[in-house]
Amino acid sequence: MEKKKKSISVNRAWIYVLVGGGLEIVWATGFKYEEIPSLVVLIALLVSFDLLTRGATVIPIGTVYAVFVGIGTIGTTVVEGIMEGGILPLKAGVILFLLLCIIGLKTTSKGGKA
């Protein structure tokens, strides 16, 4: 007998993508800063990609990946700014623009497979 796989809701898929993007900040930052233990980096890496793939079962993969990477980019840039003492105004402007684009992708996504 074949087991039917339970589908997740669009909202749950977005939660997976957002949490996965947050975990991307952890593992990407962990590659640069020794303050984050290697085991934490490894776990964050594996869980983030698992959540990415789960979200992509409901939301179009291009949207999922763009949001996932955008969150990671914004987050690691902010962490780097905190750790190293600041972010240049132009860089902050570009990051804010990227954030607006991510929000735009989320609000315009239909949530179905393309």
N, C-alpha and C positions, 0 to 999 in steps of 0.2 A: 504494500500500500504506500502510495506517495503522500507525504505530509504536505499540506498546503501552508505556504509561508504567509504569516500575518503581515498585512500592509500597515505602514505607519502613517499617521496624519501629516499634513503639510506643516502644521505648527510644530509637531515633534521633530520633523526633519530639519526645520530651521533652528530649533534648539540644539540639535546635534551639530549642525554646521557652526553655530556660534560658539558652543563649548569647544568643539574641535579647533576652531580658530584661536580661542584663548589658550588651549594647550600648545598650539604651534608657537605662541609667544614664549612659553616655558622652555620648550626644547630648543628653539632657535637661539634664545638668549643663553641657554645652558652651554651651547657650543662655544660661546665667547667668554663667559664669566664662570670662574671656578666655584663661585658661591653656590651654584646649583649642582647638587650631587649627580653623578653619572646615572645612577639608577632612576632618579626622578626624570632625567632627560629621556632615557630609554622608554620608560612607562608612558610619559607624555607623548612621545613620538608615536608609539604603537596605538595608543588610545585615540589620538587625534586623527590618524588615518582611518581607523575603524569607524569613527563618527562621520568622517568625510564620506566614506563609501556608503554608510547607512543613509545619510542625507541625500546622496545622489540617486538613491532608488526612487525618490519621489520628486525631487527638484531637478531641473536640467543641469547636467554636469558642468557646463560652461559657467552657469550662474554660481553653482556651489563652489567651484574651484576659485573663481574670481573673488567671492566673498571670503572664503577661507584664507587665501593668500593675502588679500587686502587687510584682514584683521591681523594676520601675522606681521605684515609690513608695518602697519600703524603701531601695533603693540611693541615690536622690537625697537622701533625708532624712539618711541616714548621711553622705554626702559633704558636704552642707550643714552638718551638725553639726560635722564635722571642720574645714571651712573657716572656720566662723564661731564656733567655740569651745564647742560643747556642744549637747546636746539636753535639753529639759525632761523630767523623769521621766514625766509623763503621756503625752507624745508617744512616749517610748521604750516605754511599756506598750502603747500602741495599735499601734505598729509591730510589737512582738512578737506581739500578737494577730493582726495581719494575716499575719505569717509562719506562724503556726500554721494559719490558714485556707488559705493556699497549700499547705502540706504536706498538709492534709486533702483539698484538691481533687485533688492528685496521687495520693494513696493510694486515693481512692475512684473515680478515673476508670477506666472499663473500656477506654478507648482506641479504641473503635469509633465510627463516625459515629452521631449521634443522629437 
